[in-house]
Amino acid sequence: MGPPFSFLTEPCNLAAVIPDKSILFIFIDGLGLEQRINPRNPVQFLPSEFFNFRQRKRFPKFRGRGKAINATLGVRGLPQSATGQTTLLTGHNAARLLGRHLNGLPNNALRELLARESIFLKLQGRGLKVTFANAYQPEFFTSPWARHYVSVSTAAVMAAGLPLHNIPAVSRNEAVYQEFTNSYLNSKGFQLEIRSPERAGEVLSEIAKHHHFTFYEYFISDIVGHMKNWDRAWIEVSKIDGLLRGACRRFDFKRHTLLVTSDHGNLEDATRKSHTRNPVPFLALGRGAGKFAASVRSLVDIAPAVLNYFSIQK
């Protein structure tokens, strides 16, 4: 029996499609914005062009807007990944659907919602070229448990019938691993180019030029946030900032749009190991940034805004 998933083993012809407008969506797990001054908040003390929301919310250099949006979904308790990410990708309030926040992996109810309502499914259904830019190690395609224990984004991609990238796609610059420097993969025996965060961002930007919608998920930020370690958190925020700077280097902001957001707070508070109820950043840079900023107030609004960008009604 072959691998349980569709995945890319042959090079993609990226030059075949160059859309007149597109979205590169970089999702950063567990990154909140704290309103009060907190000396244990690495986000506030990083001289970033992207996350210094206390001073500015407009980004003329990138034709962009930034704002803090609500991630609590109107449900008591700390926001969690499964419900937050499902809401982000469907436009349906998953926490309210379950009556609670759900951490970790999606349950059956959320997987069913993703199978019906994800933006991957709806964009692809309109004939748009959609890609999930993350790459997976070989064991993912052969392990018997992989089909049942997947993240929200992977469940949505699988339900939409999109192919999943393997490690050779990383070497061809057609995908980016979740640890985007490739150091972890090389420690496991692979022989890949060691990328700076900026270089990884450039690769993502190049991939996005040849797709209508490109989604990339980074979740190490949430893992580090749970460590309650300010130094590690500072390094993570710096890496994320470098990734975004690299993505912007080769981005055509007149034609395309870069979106950045998170599902809940965590990394911004190094005094605690749990998630926070802080708002999360929402960046819209480039084409249509003003409309995105005006229409998005919480995680629920993001998927409808993406569909509207492509003139698809939810």
Backbone bond lengths (Angstrom), bond angles and torsions (degrees), N, CA, C in turn:
res aa  C-N    CA-C-N  psi(-1)  N-CA   C-N-CA  omega(-1)  CA-C   N-CA-C  phi
1 M - - - 1.471 - - 1.523 109.53 -
2 G 1.299 117.29 137.39 1.455 121.65 -178.61 1.514 111.70 -79.14
3 P 1.318 116.63 -179.67 1.458 121.12 179.31 1.512 110.91 -61.08
4 P 1.350 117.28 147.73 1.462 120.31 -173.90 1.509 114.63 -75.60
5 F 1.338 117.74 -7.30 1.451 119.20 -176.87 1.513 110.42 -124.79
6 S 1.325 114.60 158.03 1.456 120.39 168.68 1.518 108.19 -78.24
7 F 1.331 117.09 130.12 1.452 118.03 176.29 1.517 109.58 -146.79
8 L 1.331 115.91 160.43 1.446 121.46 -172.27 1.521 110.49 -86.78
9 T 1.323 117.17 119.64 1.450 121.46 176.48 1.526 111.53 -112.98
10 E 1.322 117.12 -17.65 1.449 121.13 179.80 1.529 109.30 -110.09
11 P 1.332 116.37 151.22 1.469 118.90 179.75 1.525 112.02 -58.80
12 C 1.319 115.70 143.07 1.462 120.91 175.54 1.529 109.39 -86.50
13 N 1.293 116.79 147.15 1.455 121.34 174.71 1.520 108.53 -90.03
14 L 1.342 115.81 81.40 1.455 119.78 -174.62 1.527 111.82 -63.29
15 A 1.306 116.62 -29.95 1.460 119.01 -177.24 1.523 112.66 -71.58
16 A 1.332 117.04 -8.97 1.459 120.13 -176.10 1.519 112.46 -69.44
17 V 1.324 117.63 -27.96 1.456 121.14 -176.88 1.522 109.05 -130.45
18 I 1.315 116.80 123.54 1.463 121.83 172.70 1.522 106.25 -130.88
19 P 1.343 118.38 91.21 1.470 121.42 -175.74 1.522 112.04 -63.96
20 D 1.327 115.91 153.67 1.455 119.67 177.50 1.522 111.39 -77.23
21 K 1.326 117.80 -17.95 1.458 121.19 171.42 1.524 108.18 -151.08
22 S 1.322 115.75 149.15 1.453 119.68 -176.65 1.515 109.90 -157.45
23 I 1.341 115.22 169.64 1.464 122.60 176.62 1.520 108.89 -126.37
24 L 1.327 115.72 130.23 1.455 122.55 165.25 1.522 106.43 -105.43
25 F 1.317 116.33 117.00 1.465 122.22 -175.67 1.526 107.91 -111.82
26 I 1.329 116.01 112.19 1.466 121.25 177.87 1.523 107.89 -104.30
27 F 1.316 115.68 114.77 1.460 122.18 -179.46 1.531 109.29 -100.94
28 I 1.329 116.19 125.56 1.466 122.50 -178.38 1.520 108.19 -115.62
29 D 1.294 116.50 113.56 1.469 121.91 -176.38 1.533 110.70 -72.77
30 G 1.336 116.38 131.18 1.460 121.31 169.41 1.507 115.94 72.55
31 L 1.325 118.16 41.18 1.462 121.28 178.91 1.520 109.54 -123.75
32 G 1.328 116.69 109.02 1.454 121.46 -179.10 1.511 111.99 -106.61
33 L 1.327 115.02 173.58 1.458 122.85 176.29 1.520 108.52 -120.96
34 E 1.311 116.63 120.61 1.466 121.23 -178.24 1.517 109.25 -96.71
35 Q 1.322 117.11 133.79 1.457 121.34 -176.68 1.527 112.67 -80.13
36 R 1.313 117.42 -36.51 1.465 119.88 179.76 1.533 109.83 -82.78
37 I 1.328 116.10 157.76 1.456 120.86 175.51 1.521 108.98 -72.94
38 N 1.307 116.53 124.19 1.460 121.84 -178.06 1.528 108.59 -131.98
39 P 1.334 118.69 112.57 1.468 120.54 -179.28 1.519 113.78 -64.14
40 R 1.327 116.82 -11.31 1.462 121.02 177.77 1.525 111.90 -101.18
41 N 1.329 115.48 20.19 1.468 120.81 -179.65 1.524 109.35 -109.14
42 P 1.328 118.56 104.71 1.470 119.92 -178.46 1.524 113.07 -67.77
43 V 1.329 118.22 -23.37 1.459 120.55 -179.94 1.523 110.45 -65.88
44 Q 1.334 116.79 -40.15 1.460 120.93 -177.83 1.522 112.74 -69.62
45 F 1.318 117.48 -29.74 1.453 120.24 -172.79 1.521 113.49 -100.30
46 L 1.324 117.17 1.35 1.453 120.58 174.51 1.526 108.85 -86.18
47 P 1.343 118.35 127.54 1.471 119.82 178.39 1.528 110.93 -75.20
48 S 1.331 115.32 67.90 1.458 121.10 -174.30 1.526 111.46 -92.74
49 E 1.322 115.31 144.69 1.464 120.17 173.31 1.518 111.94 -73.93
50 F 1.326 117.68 -14.91 1.460 121.08 -168.38 1.528 115.01 -110.89
51 F 1.312 118.80 -29.65 1.461 120.25 -170.14 1.521 114.17 -114.76
52 N 1.330 117.71 9.06 1.461 119.88 -179.81 1.526 109.40 -87.04
53 F 1.327 115.81 68.33 1.462 121.23 -172.23 1.529 113.13 -74.75
54 R 1.308 117.79 -15.50 1.465 119.30 -179.02 1.519 111.08 -70.92
55 Q 1.345 116.67 -26.65 1.452 120.61 -178.04 1.524 113.00 -96.55
56 R 1.327 117.85 -36.07 1.461 118.55 -175.71 1.523 110.85 -153.59
57 K 1.324 114.74 153.54 1.456 120.80 177.49 1.521 111.29 -126.90
58 R 1.324 114.98 6.15 1.458 120.05 175.65 1.522 108.89 -118.29
59 F 1.317 115.45 144.60 1.449 120.98 -176.31 1.526 108.82 -129.23
60 P 1.352 117.49 77.56 1.468 120.61 -175.41 1.529 113.00 -57.91
61 K 1.328 116.73 -34.46 1.467 120.41 -179.34 1.517 111.30 -58.44
62 F 1.348 116.14 -33.32 1.463 121.52 -177.78 1.526 112.53 -110.69
63 R 1.323 116.79 14.34 1.473 120.99 -177.74 1.527 110.14 51.19
64 G 1.342 116.57 44.97 1.452 119.22 -169.07 1.510 115.94 -130.46
65 R 1.310 113.12 171.64 1.456 123.90 176.64 1.529 109.18 -131.52
66 G 1.329 115.12 152.70 1.449 120.31 175.47 1.518 110.13 -139.36
67 K 1.311 116.49 148.27 1.451 120.17 178.76 1.515 109.56 -156.60
68 A 1.315 115.71 163.25 1.460 121.50 172.66 1.521 107.94 -94.59
69 I 1.326 116.61 132.43 1.461 120.17 -179.10 1.526 110.49 -122.73
70 N 1.315 115.66 157.57 1.458 121.91 -176.02 1.522 111.40 -76.61
71 A 1.349 115.32 136.24 1.468 120.39 178.74 1.523 112.72 -120.71
72 T 1.332 117.32 4.08 1.474 119.62 -176.69 1.522 112.06 -81.13
73 L 1.327 117.82 -20.62 1.467 123.99 177.27 1.519 112.78 62.60
74 G 1.332 117.04 21.17 1.454 120.73 176.99 1.514 114.42 68.57
75 V 1.325 117.22 20.11 1.457 122.29 -178.10 1.527 108.81 -119.57
76 R 1.315 116.92 137.16 1.459 121.27 -178.58 1.522 110.50 -64.16
77 G 1.331 115.15 154.64 1.454 121.05 179.30 1.521 111.66 97.86
78 L 1.318 115.87 176.87 1.456 121.22 -178.70 1.525 110.48 -81.42
79 P 1.321 117.42 134.59 1.470 120.06 176.23 1.525 110.89 -58.79
80 Q 1.320 116.33 147.88 1.457 121.62 -176.94 1.531 110.10 -133.20
81 S 1.333 114.60 165.99 1.467 120.56 -170.61 1.521 113.81 -68.80
82 A 1.326 118.51 -46.98 1.464 120.24 -172.86 1.526 111.26 -61.22
83 T 1.325 117.20 -48.45 1.461 119.85 -178.95 1.529 111.74 -74.65
84 G 1.332 117.25 -38.22 1.458 119.56 179.29 1.513 112.74 -64.18
85 Q 1.317 116.61 -45.49 1.462 120.27 -178.68 1.527 111.89 -70.50
86 T 1.326 117.06 -36.20 1.467 119.24 176.77 1.529 110.20 -63.87
87 T 1.319 116.54 -41.19 1.461 120.62 175.98 1.519 110.85 -60.71
88 L 1.311 116.01 -45.42 1.458 121.82 -179.36 1.526 111.83 -58.09
89 L 1.327 116.63 -41.42 1.466 120.88 -173.53 1.526 114.18 -88.97
90 T 1.338 117.25 -11.18 1.468 119.29 -178.01 1.525 114.19 -119.37
91 G 1.328 117.51 -25.41 1.453 120.14 -173.37 1.513 113.31 81.63
92 H 1.324 117.68 6.25 1.457 122.99 175.91 1.531 109.19 -106.22
93 N 1.319 116.95 139.36 1.454 121.67 -178.88 1.530 109.27 -74.00
94 A 1.319 115.73 94.67 1.466 120.62 -174.52 1.517 111.92 -69.29
95 A 1.329 118.03 -33.72 1.461 120.42 178.80 1.521 110.75 -66.71
96 R 1.305 116.73 -39.46 1.463 119.65 177.95 1.535 110.53 -69.84
97 L 1.316 116.14 -34.76 1.465 120.38 176.88 1.533 110.77 -60.01
98 L 1.338 116.50 -43.42 1.468 120.35 -179.57 1.522 112.85 -85.06
99 G 1.332 116.68 -18.91 1.457 120.49 -175.32 1.508 113.07 81.35
100 R 1.335 116.64 12.99 1.466 121.48 -179.03 1.527 108.60 -169.16
101 H 1.326 115.02 164.34 1.450 120.39 171.45 1.526 108.67 -82.58
102 L 1.322 116.64 141.35 1.464 121.41 179.92 1.518 109.10 -121.91
103 N 1.339 115.71 125.40 1.463 119.11 -179.57 1.516 111.18 -88.30
104 G 1.336 115.22 171.67 1.452 121.14 172.31 1.519 113.99 67.45
105 L 1.327 115.30 -125.71 1.463 122.49 -171.79 1.523 111.50 -93.35
106 P 1.324 118.42 154.80 1.465 121.05 -179.35 1.526 111.17 -71.17
107 N 1.331 115.83 142.41 1.466 119.76 173.74 1.536 108.86 -85.82
108 N 1.322 116.30 -174.58 1.464 119.58 -176.24 1.518 112.77 -61.29
109 A 1.342 116.18 -39.76 1.470 119.14 -179.18 1.525 111.02 -62.60
110 L 1.323 117.33 -41.11 1.463 120.15 -179.98 1.527 111.48 -72.16
111 R 1.320 116.18 -36.46 1.466 118.65 177.72 1.527 110.93 -64.67
112 E 1.330 116.74 -37.52 1.462 120.12 177.20 1.524 111.03 -65.68
113 L 1.328 116.38 -39.46 1.465 120.25 177.37 1.524 110.60 -64.19
114 L 1.324 117.03 -43.78 1.463 121.16 178.56 1.532 111.15 -62.21
115 A 1.324 116.62 -37.67 1.467 120.75 -179.26 1.518 112.23 -66.79
116 R 1.342 117.01 -24.35 1.465 120.93 -179.50 1.520 113.46 -96.33
117 E 1.338 117.10 -34.83 1.450 119.95 -161.71 1.529 115.95 -125.04
118 S 1.318 120.49 4.60 1.463 119.36 -174.21 1.526 111.26 -69.26
119 I 1.324 115.72 150.74 1.458 120.01 178.04 1.528 110.91 -66.23
120 F 1.317 118.58 -27.70 1.468 119.92 175.36 1.528 109.92 -58.81
121 L 1.318 115.29 -48.66 1.461 120.98 -178.06 1.522 110.88 -62.76
122 K 1.323 117.05 -45.76 1.465 120.25 -174.12 1.525 112.23 -72.26
123 L 1.327 116.86 -38.06 1.459 118.82 178.33 1.525 111.38 -68.63
124 Q 1.322 116.02 -43.50 1.455 119.16 179.08 1.524 110.91 -65.59
125 G 1.338 116.54 -34.74 1.453 120.52 178.63 1.516 113.37 -63.36
126 R 1.335 116.55 -22.09 1.463 120.64 176.67 1.524 112.38 -93.13
127 G 1.327 115.72 10.78 1.453 119.21 176.50 1.511 115.26 84.34
128 L 1.337 117.66 11.22 1.457 120.41 179.11 1.524 110.46 -82.66
129 K 1.309 115.73 151.16 1.463 121.78 -179.81 1.527 107.90 -86.72
130 V 1.330 115.71 114.36 1.461 122.55 -172.95 1.520 108.83 -120.86
131 T 1.335 116.78 140.39 1.459 119.92 176.14 1.516 111.12 -141.74
132 F 1.327 114.98 143.79 1.464 122.85 169.60 1.513 104.97 -99.06
133 A 1.342 117.51 111.53 1.461 121.75 -166.93 1.525 113.84 -76.28
134 N 1.324 118.68 -11.05 1.464 120.71 -178.96 1.530 111.57 -70.33
135 A 1.338 115.26 148.49 1.461 121.30 176.77 1.523 109.82 -111.19
136 Y 1.345 115.63 154.79 1.462 122.56 -177.09 1.522 110.10 -121.28
137 Q 1.329 115.97 147.30 1.456 121.26 176.03 1.532 110.47 -72.33
138 P 1.345 117.33 160.18 1.467 120.18 -175.51 1.523 114.22 -56.59
139 E 1.349 117.34 -35.89 1.461 119.75 -177.00 1.520 112.42 -61.05
140 F 1.320 116.30 -26.70 1.459 119.23 -178.65 1.523 111.54 -62.13
141 F 1.319 116.45 -34.75 1.460 120.67 -175.53 1.519 113.08 -83.36
142 T 1.318 117.29 -16.53 1.461 120.14 -175.27 1.520 113.92 -113.63
143 S 1.333 117.68 -19.00 1.459 120.35 -176.41 1.530 110.82 -72.50
144 P 1.337 117.59 136.05 1.477 120.21 -178.06 1.519 114.08 -67.21
145 W 1.341 117.65 -19.81 1.471 118.70 -177.84 1.529 112.62 -88.22
146 A 1.336 116.97 -12.25 1.454 119.47 -170.44 1.526 113.33 -61.87
147 R 1.322 117.89 -36.21 1.466 120.39 -178.10 1.527 112.37 -64.38
148 H 1.334 117.20 -27.43 1.460 120.54 -172.54 1.530 113.55 -99.61
149 Y 1.319 117.86 -20.99 1.462 120.83 -176.15 1.522 109.11 -120.04
150 V 1.321 114.86 79.86 1.455 120.66 -177.41 1.521 109.82 -128.13
151 S 1.328 114.80 157.33 1.457 120.87 178.15 1.522 110.23 -71.71
152 V 1.327 115.54 172.11 1.467 120.94 178.42 1.526 110.85 -59.88
153 S 1.323 116.49 -47.98 1.466 119.41 -177.41 1.521 111.29 -62.65
154 T 1.332 117.25 -42.77 1.462 120.23 179.57 1.523 110.75 -64.88
155 A 1.334 117.30 -41.77 1.460 120.63 177.79 1.525 110.88 -60.53
156 A 1.334 116.94 -40.59 1.459 120.44 179.76 1.522 111.46 -67.46
157 V 1.323 116.55 -41.32 1.464 120.74 179.72 1.526 110.58 -65.16
158 M 1.336 116.58 -44.21 1.458 120.55 178.61 1.526 111.31 -61.53
159 A 1.336 116.23 -43.48 1.462 119.94 -178.74 1.523 111.62 -64.46
160 A 1.325 116.47 -30.52 1.463 120.52 179.29 1.526 112.13 -81.35
161 G 1.328 116.60 -7.28 1.457 119.80 179.15 1.514 113.91 77.79
162 L 1.338 117.08 18.21 1.457 119.67 178.52 1.522 110.40 -79.17
163 P 1.320 118.42 146.53 1.463 120.36 177.10 1.520 111.48 -71.59
164 L 1.317 116.39 150.73 1.455 123.08 175.92 1.528 108.72 -103.30
165 H 1.313 116.30 140.28 1.461 121.36 -176.99 1.518 111.63 -83.64
166 N 1.321 115.79 144.39 1.459 120.88 174.53 1.525 109.66 -103.31
167 I 1.342 116.98 -177.61 1.460 120.69 -175.21 1.525 113.03 -66.83
168 P 1.351 120.45 -38.20 1.464 118.01 175.18 1.527 113.76 -54.73
169 A 1.322 117.63 -28.75 1.467 120.07 177.05 1.521 111.29 -65.11
170 V 1.339 117.33 -28.38 1.465 120.66 176.72 1.524 109.87 -66.67
171 S 1.324 116.96 -44.24 1.462 120.16 -179.40 1.523 111.83 -65.90
172 R 1.347 117.00 -24.90 1.465 120.87 178.15 1.533 112.06 -90.25
173 N 1.322 116.70 5.61 1.469 121.98 -178.66 1.521 112.08 61.27
174 E 1.329 116.37 32.47 1.463 121.77 176.47 1.519 111.81 -105.79
175 A 1.341 116.95 -2.51 1.456 121.97 179.36 1.519 108.50 -157.59
176 V 1.322 115.31 166.18 1.461 122.10 179.40 1.519 107.50 -133.05
177 Y 1.319 117.06 131.40 1.462 120.19 179.46 1.526 109.44 -73.74
178 Q 1.351 116.48 159.41 1.466 119.25 -177.33 1.534 111.30 -63.30
179 E 1.329 119.06 -30.38 1.473 121.66 169.29 1.513 104.76 -96.94
180 F 1.336 116.34 94.75 1.461 120.59 -159.76 1.519 115.25 -74.98
181 T 1.339 119.57 -5.04 1.463 119.57 176.22 1.524 112.49 -83.18
182 N 1.333 117.41 -14.17 1.473 124.95 -177.21 1.525 113.48 75.20
183 S 1.314 118.36 3.03 1.467 120.51 179.71 1.519 111.24 -62.08
184 Y 1.321 116.78 -41.19 1.465 120.09 -179.30 1.526 110.89 -65.14
185 L 1.321 116.64 -44.09 1.467 119.61 179.87 1.523 110.95 -61.42
186 N 1.317 117.39 -41.34 1.461 119.56 179.36 1.523 111.97 -66.54
187 S 1.327 116.98 -30.64 1.467 119.53 176.24 1.523 111.27 -67.88
188 K 1.343 116.50 -18.50 1.461 121.81 178.05 1.534 112.30 -95.08
189 G 1.328 116.89 7.11 1.453 119.89 175.46 1.509 115.73 106.43
190 F 1.334 118.38 -5.61 1.460 120.13 176.23 1.529 109.86 -76.68
191 Q 1.286 116.23 160.24 1.456 121.59 178.97 1.524 108.59 -125.03
192 L 1.323 114.29 86.57 1.453 121.14 -175.41 1.528 110.46 -120.20
193 E 1.305 114.83 159.83 1.462 120.79 174.15 1.529 109.88 -60.73
194 I 1.332 116.62 129.48 1.461 120.02 172.48 1.528 107.59 -78.51
195 R 1.311 115.24 120.19 1.453 120.92 -175.84 1.523 111.23 -104.87
196 S 1.287 116.05 140.57 1.462 119.86 166.76 1.522 107.91 -73.97
197 P 1.327 118.38 161.03 1.474 118.68 175.01 1.526 112.27 -55.09
198 E 1.333 116.03 -38.01 1.460 119.23 179.85 1.531 111.20 -64.41
199 R 1.309 116.63 -41.14 1.465 120.25 179.13 1.530 110.76 -64.83
200 A 1.332 117.12 -40.80 1.461 120.23 177.38 1.528 110.56 -61.09
201 G 1.332 116.64 -39.85 1.457 120.11 177.30 1.522 112.28 -64.11
202 E 1.327 116.93 -37.44 1.458 120.27 177.07 1.527 111.38 -63.19
203 V 1.340 115.83 -40.30 1.464 119.55 178.73 1.526 110.41 -63.00
204 L 1.325 117.07 -43.55 1.462 120.26 177.78 1.528 111.10 -60.24
205 S 1.310 116.35 -42.53 1.460 120.43 -179.82 1.517 111.20 -62.90
206 E 1.334 116.80 -38.94 1.461 120.50 179.53 1.530 110.82 -68.23
207 I 1.332 117.13 -40.36 1.467 120.54 176.65 1.529 109.88 -60.08
208 A 1.334 115.72 -43.08 1.465 120.48 -175.50 1.522 112.63 -65.11
209 K 1.318 117.43 -26.96 1.467 119.70 -179.93 1.522 111.93 -62.14
210 H 1.315 116.85 -23.43 1.458 120.85 -172.72 1.530 112.49 -109.35
211 H 1.316 116.56 14.32 1.462 121.89 176.81 1.527 108.63 -137.38
212 H 1.312 115.71 151.93 1.458 118.81 173.92 1.524 111.18 -72.16
213 F 1.333 116.71 -37.83 1.463 120.45 -177.37 1.530 108.64 -140.09
214 T 1.323 115.61 120.89 1.465 122.68 179.10 1.524 108.48 -121.59
215 F 1.324 116.35 125.85 1.465 121.49 -178.91 1.517 108.67 -117.75
216 Y 1.339 116.67 130.71 1.465 121.76 176.73 1.523 108.83 -129.19
217 E 1.324 115.59 132.50 1.469 121.91 -177.46 1.526 110.23 -112.02
218 Y 1.335 115.88 130.74 1.463 121.64 175.94 1.524 108.20 -124.08
219 F 1.336 117.54 116.16 1.458 119.63 -174.85 1.521 114.59 -117.09
220 I 1.341 118.68 -0.97 1.461 119.88 177.03 1.532 110.62 -62.47
221 S 1.317 116.73 -28.39 1.460 121.42 177.78 1.528 111.34 -56.36
222 D 1.324 117.18 -39.97 1.467 120.35 179.27 1.523 110.92 -72.51
223 I 1.326 117.01 -38.15 1.462 120.62 177.89 1.524 110.53 -61.12
224 V 1.328 116.61 -46.21 1.462 120.59 179.19 1.525 110.51 -66.14
225 G 1.331 117.08 -36.78 1.460 119.58 178.83 1.511 113.30 -58.30
226 H 1.328 116.79 -31.86 1.462 120.47 179.32 1.527 113.01 -76.33
227 M 1.330 117.27 -8.96 1.464 120.40 -175.71 1.528 113.33 -81.72
228 K 1.331 116.72 -16.34 1.468 120.38 -178.84 1.528 110.86 57.50
229 N 1.333 115.74 46.58 1.457 122.34 -176.11 1.524 108.29 -130.40
230 W 1.325 116.74 108.74 1.461 121.04 -173.76 1.527 111.34 -63.43
231 D 1.332 117.21 -41.45 1.470 120.07 -178.10 1.519 111.32 -62.88
232 R 1.340 117.08 -45.00 1.461 119.99 177.92 1.523 110.61 -64.41
233 A 1.331 116.07 -39.28 1.462 119.73 179.48 1.528 110.75 -63.48
234 W 1.324 117.14 -40.78 1.464 121.23 178.61 1.525 110.32 -60.82
235 I 1.332 116.26 -44.12 1.463 120.64 179.06 1.528 110.33 -61.02
236 E 1.340 116.62 -42.45 1.466 119.89 -179.30 1.515 112.17 -63.75
237 V 1.329 116.11 -45.71 1.464 119.44 179.79 1.524 110.06 -62.40
238 S 1.329 116.80 -38.85 1.464 120.92 178.34 1.523 111.01 -63.78
239 K 1.341 117.38 -40.65 1.458 121.18 178.58 1.526 110.80 -65.24
240 I 1.319 116.75 -42.76 1.467 120.32 178.89 1.526 110.45 -62.33
241 D 1.326 115.94 -42.06 1.456 120.40 178.06 1.528 110.41 -61.00
242 G 1.337 116.28 -41.25 1.465 119.79 177.96 1.512 112.42 -65.29
243 L 1.338 116.84 -39.36 1.460 120.94 177.84 1.523 110.54 -59.35
244 L 1.326 117.15 -44.54 1.461 120.67 -179.14 1.528 111.15 -69.43
245 R 1.319 117.09 -38.86 1.469 119.22 177.28 1.526 110.83 -61.70
246 G 1.325 115.74 -41.44 1.457 118.95 178.01 1.514 112.56 -64.57
247 A 1.337 116.66 -41.62 1.463 120.25 178.89 1.522 110.91 -61.44
248 C 1.319 116.68 -34.79 1.464 120.52 -177.24 1.528 112.85 -76.81
249 R 1.315 117.67 -21.42 1.467 120.57 -176.29 1.525 112.77 -59.44
250 R 1.331 116.20 -39.54 1.465 120.30 -174.69 1.531 111.30 -114.30
251 F 1.293 116.44 24.76 1.463 120.74 -174.77 1.517 109.85 -98.17
252 D 1.315 115.96 135.24 1.466 121.71 176.45 1.524 107.56 -94.00
253 F 1.320 116.68 96.46 1.458 120.96 -173.81 1.524 112.95 -74.48
254 K 1.320 118.11 -12.23 1.457 120.23 175.66 1.521 111.31 -78.21
255 R 1.334 116.97 -29.72 1.469 121.03 -175.07 1.520 113.37 -105.30
256 H 1.334 117.06 -28.89 1.457 120.05 -169.86 1.527 111.08 -126.15
257 T 1.335 115.30 169.47 1.462 121.69 -175.11 1.525 110.15 -128.46
258 L 1.328 115.42 135.45 1.461 121.95 174.52 1.526 108.14 -111.00
259 L 1.335 116.55 121.65 1.462 122.20 177.20 1.521 109.21 -112.14
260 V 1.329 115.79 140.21 1.468 121.96 178.06 1.517 108.06 -137.99
261 T 1.327 116.86 131.76 1.462 119.84 175.14 1.518 109.70 -159.14
262 S 1.335 115.30 -179.25 1.457 122.19 178.92 1.518 109.27 -137.86
263 D 1.331 116.07 177.29 1.465 120.60 -177.33 1.525 113.05 -105.52
264 H 1.320 117.46 -21.60 1.473 121.86 179.92 1.521 108.51 -171.50
265 G 1.315 116.65 166.86 1.449 120.68 176.93 1.521 111.98 -83.50
266 N 1.341 115.77 156.99 1.459 122.33 176.09 1.517 110.20 -176.89
267 L 1.329 117.07 -63.30 1.454 122.25 -172.82 1.524 112.58 -61.69
268 E 1.334 116.79 -24.83 1.468 120.34 -175.10 1.522 113.61 -76.34
269 D 1.320 118.84 -6.78 1.466 121.05 -179.19 1.524 109.10 -128.64
270 A 1.328 116.48 98.61 1.461 121.26 -176.79 1.520 112.35 -82.71
271 T 1.342 117.72 7.72 1.462 119.97 178.45 1.522 112.19 -92.17
272 R 1.333 117.28 -5.64 1.456 119.92 -175.94 1.531 110.24 -142.12
273 K 1.331 115.54 155.40 1.460 120.46 -179.01 1.526 112.70 -96.73
274 S 1.320 116.91 -8.33 1.462 120.17 -176.37 1.525 110.70 -96.19
275 H 1.320 116.17 171.45 1.450 121.55 173.77 1.521 110.02 -66.82
276 T 1.321 115.79 169.36 1.461 121.02 177.11 1.525 109.34 -122.65
277 R 1.323 115.22 168.49 1.468 120.89 174.97 1.528 111.17 -99.14
278 N 1.320 116.60 15.88 1.459 120.45 178.00 1.530 110.82 -64.66
279 P 1.318 117.30 153.57 1.463 119.06 171.28 1.520 110.12 -65.38
280 V 1.312 115.93 165.83 1.461 120.97 179.58 1.523 109.30 -116.33
281 P 1.333 117.51 156.84 1.470 119.24 179.37 1.515 111.72 -73.18
282 F 1.303 114.90 146.89 1.463 121.52 169.14 1.517 107.23 -132.90
283 L 1.318 116.32 113.32 1.453 122.61 178.35 1.522 109.32 -109.28
284 A 1.302 116.27 133.10 1.457 122.73 172.63 1.519 106.50 -128.01
285 L 1.317 117.05 110.86 1.448 122.24 -176.05 1.522 109.50 -118.63
286 G 1.314 116.54 132.65 1.457 120.38 176.69 1.512 113.43 100.40
287 R 1.313 115.53 -146.94 1.465 122.58 -173.74 1.531 111.09 -60.72
288 G 1.315 116.05 129.89 1.458 121.36 176.82 1.506 115.03 72.77
289 A 1.337 118.56 13.93 1.474 120.56 -175.83 1.521 112.00 -60.34
290 G 1.324 116.98 -39.06 1.458 119.89 -179.31 1.512 112.48 -62.49
291 K 1.328 117.21 -41.34 1.461 120.34 179.41 1.524 110.91 -67.48
292 F 1.330 116.78 -39.84 1.462 119.51 176.84 1.526 110.54 -60.77
293 A 1.324 116.57 -48.57 1.460 120.52 -177.50 1.522 111.81 -62.78
294 A 1.326 116.71 -35.36 1.459 120.46 -179.22 1.519 112.77 -72.95
295 S 1.326 117.07 -31.48 1.461 119.96 -172.91 1.525 114.29 -95.85
296 V 1.325 117.96 -17.39 1.465 120.76 -175.70 1.520 110.10 -101.09
297 R 1.332 115.38 117.10 1.462 121.78 177.01 1.520 112.55 -118.18
298 S 1.315 116.24 -21.35 1.457 121.43 178.88 1.520 108.88 -150.28
299 L 1.318 116.93 178.17 1.460 121.01 179.11 1.523 112.42 -59.46
300 V 1.321 116.91 -28.59 1.470 120.97 -178.02 1.529 111.86 -63.71
301 D 1.316 117.04 -28.03 1.466 120.96 -171.98 1.524 114.06 -86.05
302 I 1.321 118.19 -10.58 1.464 119.55 -169.90 1.526 112.03 -71.81
303 A 1.328 118.30 -50.05 1.469 120.24 -179.26 1.529 111.89 -59.54
304 P 1.343 119.82 -45.81 1.470 118.73 176.38 1.525 112.89 -59.51
305 A 1.341 117.03 -36.33 1.464 119.65 179.26 1.520 111.12 -66.29
306 V 1.336 117.34 -37.94 1.463 120.79 177.01 1.528 110.23 -64.52
307 L 1.324 116.89 -44.70 1.463 120.04 179.00 1.522 111.20 -63.20
308 N 1.314 117.62 -39.95 1.454 120.61 178.22 1.520 111.82 -64.59
309 Y 1.309 116.70 -34.66 1.465 121.49 177.58 1.518 110.47 -56.76
310 F 1.308 116.03 -38.61 1.460 121.33 178.93 1.526 112.18 -96.59
311 S 1.341 116.00 16.38 1.474 122.65 177.85 1.522 111.60 59.17
312 I 1.333 115.54 39.16 1.455 121.18 175.37 1.521 107.66 -114.06
313 Q 1.322 117.14 121.66 1.453 120.20 178.85 1.512 109.68 -79.94
314 K 1.350 116.40 139.13 1.447 120.86 -179.17 1.519 109.64 -72.32
